[in-house]
């Protein structure tokens, strides 16, 4: 995942007042797994990212870049 996506997820966590421990409980993962994903130590999409997006009401959208 990119830094922009990780930043967006962290912002949503702040907006929803959800910390890493609470998010981990919501998605059935360990706090360490959530921390690893959010810090970029592991970046594969996998179930953890999908679970995080779902728990925080986010969706990942891919679109073509705007050309200058």
Number of C-alpha atoms within 10 A of each C-alpha: 14 9 11 9 12 17 13 12 19 17 12 16 18 11 10 11 9 15 12 17 14 14 19 21 12 15 18 11 15 15 15 12 15 20 15 13 18 22 14 13 10 13 15 11 11 8 10 18 20 14 19 22 16 13 14 17 11 14 10 9 5 6 6 5 6 5 4 3
